[in-house]
Amino acid sequence: MKKLDLFILRTYLGPLVLTFFIALFILLMQFLWKYVDDLVGKGLEWYIIFKLLFYASSTFVPLALPLAILLSSLMMFGNLGEHYELVSMKAAGISLRRIMLPLVIVSFFISGLAFYFANTVLPEANLKFLSLLYDVRSKKLAFNLRNGVFYDGIEGYVIRVGKKDKDGNTIHDVMIYDHTDHQGNTMVTTASWGKMELSPDKRYLVFILYDGMNYEERTNMRRHEVTRPFQRTKFKEQRLLFDLSAFQLSRTDEALFKKNYEMQNITDLMVSIDSMTDEVARQRETYNLALQSNYVFYARMDTLMAVETDTFAAFNNATLLNFNREDWYSICQSAKANSLSMKESCEMHEKNIYSKSKLLHKHEIVMQKKFTFSIACFLLFFIGAPLGAIIRKGGLGMPAVVATIFFVLFWIVSFTGEKYTAEGVLPAWQGMWIAPLMLVPIGIFLTYKATIDASLFDLDAWIKFFRKLLRIPTRTNS
């Protein structure tokens, strides 16, 4: 039996690793397609891009690993069934449950590793990935002057170069608008030609201009709106210094991102959830106290009190509502102002409580995901393995189609439960566990059918089943 277990493990681990990296690669390509505009043209070093892709791939493990387990188990048992190896094992007296036993142990071990990854590694990977992605997206495009095109990448300046030589440093017909004083096009520098150089520390770009003119409207003089003073200066050589710090990748302190719910483990999430729950409760209490103190009449009204039938008859309209036109107008305006003030106060507190409650729900969702991720890895095996034994088709054809259908169904239900939880319709322990609990009866049903060698995809068997269920008599040939 040890040789059989080793054979089963070798047959399973190969497709598992292969499908895992294939799924990870597909998700990584989707990430590149989404953020390609933020990465191209910024002059990023290769190791920065490598780190970003590595951290991004780490965050995709919760999507790739369950799909890999489902697809690899389906492929493995499909291959065994297609080549009649599964039939040979059963003929030797080995049941399907005994064949699945080593893989069940491996799946349980993988689920434990998945929980450890979700609680320990994933928060750190999210921190590294999101902080680096934020810095990369904030970085400006690399300095790139093109012939005849106005370039405004350097803050406070607009530069136009008529022609740039092949060496990339010599420029001709130069025009530079200086907007550093925020007065518009009041200072302009032109030059017939020049050179571009980097400072030794590569923090500054030096323009060495030759045979040019400086034009400046003197807006710092008295009555310049009327006199319009203008200054023109001719030069043989002039040096201009441009700061390139915005073109360099500056790293933000990662401590600023650590309070995000995606960067916390279970212990941190529990502390955050407790504090946020207390904060939402205090916000509601504050709103109730403000309502009672500002709108005493409304707060003390007993809406459940029964109204006497003769109350209106005893109401003396002539004595209580005997106001002149000015008083009526003042009373109506005061009532309208109080109503609008109450409405605005209610809407403001409602939005505040809603935003804090939604943030609380997101913390609860992330904490529940750490458990559902590992449980899903374990349950998806009990769908893929018996389904592969029933289909008896290996390779990446039919198994990939069937696995994709189940996986998409699982994540649609999971995302739906997450949306309901985020909006407060369902508590987190219900919304986030709908999808894993949905897999339990499906796994039990498929495992039972595979154990008894039921023809699950046999059309004639299903026709007989429904005929028997609907009590339709079977036709016989006379």
C-alpha positions in Angstrom: 0.0 0.0 0.0 2.9 2.4 0.6 3.9 2.1 -3.1 0.3 2.8 -4.1 0.2 5.9 -1.8 3.5 7.2 -3.3 2.2 6.6 -6.8 -1.0 8.5 -6.0 1.0 11.4 -4.4 3.4 11.7 -7.3 0.5 11.6 -9.8 -1.3 14.4 -7.8 1.5 16.8 -6.8 2.7 17.3 -10.4 -0.6 18.6 -11.8 -1.1 20.6 -8.6 2.1 22.5 -8.9 1.6 23.0 -12.7 -2.0 24.3 -12.4 -1.1 26.5 -9.5 1.6 28.3 -11.4 -0.6 28.5 -14.5 -3.4 30.1 -12.6 -1.0 32.4 -10.9 0.5 33.4 -14.2 -3.0 34.2 -15.7 -3.9 36.4 -12.7 -0.5 38.1 -13.0 -1.2 38.9 -16.6 -4.5 40.3 -15.7 -2.8 42.6 -13.2 -0.3 43.8 -15.8 -3.1 44.5 -18.2 -4.9 46.5 -15.6 -1.9 48.6 -14.5 0.2 48.7 -17.7 -0.4 52.4 -18.0 1.0 53.1 -14.6 4.2 51.0 -15.3 5.2 51.9 -18.8 7.3 54.9 -19.5 8.5 55.7 -16.0 12.0 54.3 -16.2 11.6 51.8 -13.5 14.5 49.5 -12.7 14.1 45.8 -13.4 14.3 44.9 -9.7 11.4 47.3 -8.8 9.2 45.6 -11.4 10.3 42.2 -10.2 9.5 43.1 -6.6 6.1 44.5 -7.6 5.2 41.3 -9.6 6.4 39.1 -6.8 4.3 40.8 -4.2 1.3 40.9 -6.6 1.6 37.2 -7.2 1.6 36.6 -3.4 -1.7 38.4 -3.1 -3.2 36.2 -5.8 -2.6 32.9 -4.0 -6.1 32.9 -2.4 -7.5 32.7 -5.9 -5.0 30.5 -7.5 -4.6 27.7 -4.9 -8.3 26.7 -4.6 -8.6 26.6 -8.4 -5.3 24.5 -8.6 -6.6 22.0 -6.1 -9.9 21.6 -7.9 -8.4 21.3 -11.3 -5.4 19.0 -10.4 -7.6 16.6 -8.4 -10.1 16.4 -11.3 -7.2 15.9 -13.8 -5.5 13.3 -11.7 -8.5 11.1 -11.1 -9.7 11.7 -14.7 -6.4 10.3 -16.0 -6.6 7.3 -13.7 -10.1 6.6 -14.9 -9.3 7.2 -18.6 -6.3 4.7 -18.5 -8.3 2.2 -16.5 -5.9 2.4 -13.6 -8.7 3.3 -11.2 -10.6 0.2 -12.4 -7.6 -2.0 -11.7 -7.2 -0.6 -8.2 -10.9 -1.3 -7.5 -10.6 -4.8 -9.0 -7.7 -5.4 -6.5 -10.1 -4.7 -3.7 -9.0 -1.1 -3.0 -11.9 1.2 -2.5 -12.1 4.8 -3.8 -12.0 6.1 -0.2 -8.7 4.2 0.4 -7.3 5.6 -2.8 -8.3 9.2 -1.8 -6.9 8.8 1.8 -3.3 10.0 1.1 -4.7 13.0 -0.9 -7.1 13.8 1.9 -4.2 14.0 4.3 -2.3 16.2 1.8 -5.4 18.4 1.3 -5.7 18.8 5.1 -2.0 19.8 5.3 -2.4 22.3 2.4 -5.5 23.8 4.2 -3.4 24.3 7.3 -0.7 26.0 5.2 -3.3 28.1 3.5 -4.6 29.4 6.8 -1.0 30.2 8.0 -0.4 32.0 4.7 -3.6 34.0 5.0 -3.0 35.0 8.5 0.8 35.6 8.5 2.2 36.0 5.0 -0.7 37.6 3.1 -1.0 40.7 5.3 2.7 41.4 4.9 2.5 40.7 1.1 -0.5 43.1 0.9 1.5 45.8 2.8 4.5 45.4 0.5 2.5 45.2 -2.7 0.0 48.1 -2.1 2.7 50.5 -0.7 5.0 49.8 -3.7 2.1 50.1 -6.1 1.1 53.4 -4.6 4.7 54.8 -5.0 5.0 53.5 -8.6 1.6 55.0 -9.6 2.7 58.3 -7.9 6.0 58.4 -9.9 6.0 60.7 -12.9 6.8 59.5 -16.4 10.4 59.5 -17.3 11.9 62.7 -18.7 11.3 62.6 -22.5 11.8 65.6 -24.8 10.4 65.2 -28.3 11.0 67.5 -31.3 8.5 70.3 -31.6 6.4 69.1 -28.7 5.8 71.2 -25.5 6.8 69.2 -22.5 5.3 70.0 -19.1 6.6 67.1 -17.0 8.8 69.3 -14.9 6.7 71.2 -12.4 6.7 75.0 -13.1 8.2 74.8 -16.5 7.1 74.2 -20.1 9.9 73.2 -22.5 9.9 73.0 -26.3 12.9 71.8 -28.4 12.8 72.2 -32.1 15.4 69.5 -32.8 17.4 67.0 -30.7 20.6 65.5 -32.1 21.2 61.7 -32.2 23.5 61.9 -29.2 20.5 62.8 -27.1 22.2 65.8 -25.4 22.5 68.5 -28.0 19.3 70.5 -28.6 18.4 73.3 -31.0 15.8 76.0 -31.1 15.0 75.9 -27.4 12.1 77.7 -25.7 11.4 77.5 -22.0 8.4 79.0 -20.2 9.0 79.7 -16.5 5.8 79.4 -14.4 7.4 79.1 -11.0 5.9 82.5 -9.9 2.4 81.4 -10.9 1.9 84.5 -13.0 1.4 82.9 -16.4 3.7 83.3 -19.3 5.6 86.2 -17.9 9.1 84.8 -18.2 10.4 83.1 -21.4 13.9 81.9 -22.4 14.9 81.2 -25.9 18.2 79.9 -27.2 19.5 78.8 -30.6 21.1 75.7 -29.2 22.3 74.0 -26.0 23.2 70.9 -24.2 21.5 68.7 -21.5 23.6 67.2 -18.6 22.8 65.4 -15.4 24.3 66.5 -12.1 26.8 64.1 -10.5 24.1 62.9 -8.0 21.5 62.6 -10.8 19.1 64.8 -8.9 19.2 67.8 -11.3 19.0 68.3 -15.0 21.3 71.1 -16.2 20.5 73.0 -19.4 23.6 74.8 -20.9 22.1 77.3 -23.4 23.9 79.4 -25.9 23.1 82.5 -28.0 19.7 83.2 -26.4 17.3 85.8 -24.9 15.4 86.2 -21.7 12.0 87.9 -21.9 10.3 89.0 -18.7 7.2 91.0 -17.8 8.0 92.9 -14.6 4.9 92.3 -12.5 6.7 93.3 -9.3 6.7 97.0 -10.0 4.2 99.6 -9.1 1.4 100.3 -11.6 2.6 97.5 -13.8 -0.9 96.9 -15.1 -0.8 100.3 -16.7 2.9 100.8 -17.7 3.5 97.2 -18.7 7.2 97.2 -18.0 9.1 94.6 -20.0 12.7 93.4 -19.8 14.8 91.7 -22.4 18.3 90.2 -21.7 20.7 88.8 -24.2 23.2 86.1 -23.2 26.0 84.1 -24.8 25.8 81.2 -22.3 23.3 80.5 -19.5 22.8 77.5 -17.2 19.4 76.4 -15.9 18.9 73.8 -13.2 15.8 71.6 -13.0 14.9 69.4 -10.1 14.4 65.7 -11.1 13.3 64.4 -7.6 9.8 63.9 -8.9 11.1 61.5 -11.5 12.7 59.2 -8.9 10.9 56.5 -7.1 10.4 57.7 -3.5 9.2 55.1 -1.0 6.5 55.9 1.4 6.7 54.8 5.0 5.0 51.4 5.2 3.7 52.2 8.7 1.1 54.5 7.1 -0.5 51.5 5.5 -0.5 49.1 8.4 -3.9 50.2 9.8 -5.6 49.0 6.6 -7.7 45.9 7.2 -5.9 44.0 4.4 -2.6 44.3 6.2 -3.7 42.9 9.6 -3.7 39.4 11.0 -6.5 37.8 13.1 -5.2 39.3 16.4 -5.0 42.8 14.9 -8.4 42.4 13.2 -10.1 41.4 16.5 -8.7 44.5 18.3 -9.8 46.7 15.4 -13.2 45.2 15.3 -13.7 45.7 19.0 -12.7 49.3 18.9 -14.8 50.0 15.8 -17.8 48.4 17.3 -17.5 50.6 20.4 -17.0 53.6 18.1 -20.2 52.9 16.1 -22.1 52.4 19.4 -20.8 55.7 20.7 -21.8 57.4 17.5 -25.3 56.2 17.7 -25.5 57.2 21.4 -24.2 60.7 20.5 -26.8 61.0 17.8 -29.6 60.1 20.2 -28.4 62.5 22.8 -28.1 65.3 20.2 -31.6 64.6 19.0 -33.1 64.7 22.5 -31.3 67.9 23.5 -32.1 69.8 20.3 -35.5 68.5 19.5 -37.1 68.0 22.9 -40.7 67.9 21.6 -40.0 65.2 19.0 -37.8 63.1 21.3 -40.4 63.0 24.0 -43.4 62.2 21.7 -45.0 58.8 22.5 -46.0 57.6 19.0 -47.6 54.5 20.5 -50.1 56.4 22.6 -53.7 56.0 21.5 -55.6 59.1 20.4 -58.9 59.9 22.0 -61.8 60.1 19.6 -63.1 63.4 21.0 -59.6 65.1 21.0 -60.2 67.1 17.9 -63.7 68.1 19.0 -62.3 69.6 22.2 -59.7 71.5 20.3 -60.5 75.2 20.3 -59.2 76.6 17.0 -60.3 80.2 17.8 -58.4 80.6 21.0 -55.2 78.7 20.3 -54.6 79.6 16.7 -55.6 83.2 16.7 -52.5 84.7 15.0 -52.2 87.6 12.6 -50.5 87.1 9.2 -47.0 88.2 10.3 -47.1 85.7 13.2 -48.3 82.9 10.9 -45.5 83.6 8.5 -42.9 83.6 11.3 -44.2 80.4 12.8 -44.2 78.6 9.4 -40.6 79.8 8.6 -39.4 78.6 12.0 -41.1 75.2 11.6 -39.6 74.9 8.1 -36.1 75.8 9.4 -36.4 73.3 12.2 -37.5 70.6 9.8 -34.7 71.2 7.4 -32.2 71.3 10.3 -33.5 68.0 11.6 -33.3 66.4 8.2 -29.8 67.5 7.5 -28.7 66.4 11.0 -30.3 63.0 10.4 -28.7 62.6 7.0 -25.2 63.6 8.3 -25.3 61.2 11.2 -26.7 58.5 9.0 -23.9 58.8 6.5 -21.3 58.9 9.2 -22.7 55.8 10.9 -23.0 54.0 7.5 -19.4 54.7 6.5 -18.1 53.5 9.9 -20.3 50.4 9.9 -19.2 49.5 6.4 -15.6 49.8 7.4 -16.4 47.5 10.4 -18.0 45.0 8.0 -14.9 45.0 5.8 -12.7 44.1 8.8 -15.1 41.3 9.6 -15.0 40.1 6.0 -11.2 39.9 5.9 -11.1 38.0 9.2 -13.7 35.4 8.0 -11.8 35.1 4.6 -8.8 33.7 6.4 -10.9 30.7 7.5 -13.0 30.3 4.4 -9.9 30.3 2.2 -8.4 27.3 3.9 -11.8 25.5 4.2 -12.4 26.0 0.5 -9.1 24.4 -0.4 -10.1 21.3 1.5 -13.7 21.1 0.2 -12.8 21.7 -3.4 -10.7 18.5 -3.3 -13.9 16.5 -2.5 -15.5 17.9 -5.6 -12.6 17.5 -8.0 -11.5 14.0 -7.0 -14.9 12.2 -7.2 -15.9 14.2 -10.3 -12.7 13.2 -12.1 -13.4 9.5 -11.1 -16.9 9.9 -12.6 -16.0 11.8 -15.8 -12.9 9.6 -16.5 -11.3 12.2 -18.8 -7.8 13.5 -18.2 -5.7 16.3 -19.7 -6.7 20.0 -19.7 -9.8 19.7 -21.9 -12.9 18.5 -20.1 -11.4 18.9 -16.6 -10.6 22.5 -17.2 -14.1 23.3 -18.4 -15.8 21.5 -15.5 -13.4 23.0 -12.9 -13.9 26.5 -14.3 -17.7 26.1 -14.0 -17.5 25.0 -10.4 -14.9 27.6 -9.5 -16.9 30.5 -11.1 -20.0 29.3 -9.3 -18.2 29.2 -6.0 -16.7 32.7 -6.4 -20.0 34.2 -7.6 -21.7 33.0 -4.4 -18.7 34.1 -2.4 -18.7 37.6 -3.8 -22.5 37.9 -3.4 -22.2 37.0 0.2 -19.3 39.5 0.6 -21.5 42.2 -0.9 -24.4 41.5 1.4 -22.0 41.5 4.4 -20.4 44.7 3.4 -23.8 46.4 3.2 -24.8 45.0 6.6 -27.6 42.8 5.2 -26.0 39.6 6.6 -23.6 39.2 9.4 -20.1 38.2 8.4 -20.3 34.6 9.7 -23.3 34.0 7.5 -22.4 35.9 4.3 -18.8 34.6 4.1 -19.7 31.0 4.9 -22.5 30.6 2.3 -20.1 29.5 -0.5 -18.1 27.0 1.6 -21.3 25.5 3.0 -22.7 25.2 -0.5 -19.7 22.9 -1.4 -20.5 20.5 1.5 -23.6 18.8 0.0 -22.1 18.9 -3.5 -18.9 17.1 -2.2 -20.9 14.5 -0.3 -23.1 13.8 -3.2 -20.2 13.5 -5.7 -18.2 11.4 -3.3 -21.1 9.0 -2.7 -21.8 8.7 -6.5 -18.1 8.0 -7.2 -17.9 5.4 -4.4 -20.8 3.4 -5.8 -19.7 3.8 -9.4 -22.9 5.6 -10.4 -23.2 6.8 -14.0 -23.8 10.4 -13.1 -23.5 11.6 -16.7 -25.4 8.8 -18.3 -28.4 10.2 -20.1 -30.3 6.9 -20.1 -29.9 6.5 -16.3 -31.3 10.0 -15.7 -34.3 9.3 -18.1 -35.1 6.1 -16.1 -34.8 8.1 -12.8 -37.3 10.7 -13.9 -39.6 8.2 -15.4 -39.6 6.4 -12.1 -40.0 9.6 -10.1 -42.9 10.8 -12.3 -44.4 7.3 -12.5 -44.3 7.3 -16.3 -44.6 3.7 -17.7 -41.7 2.4 -19.7 -42.4 1.7 -23.4 -41.9 -1.9 -24.5 -41.5 -3.0 -28.1 -44.2 -5.4 -29.1 
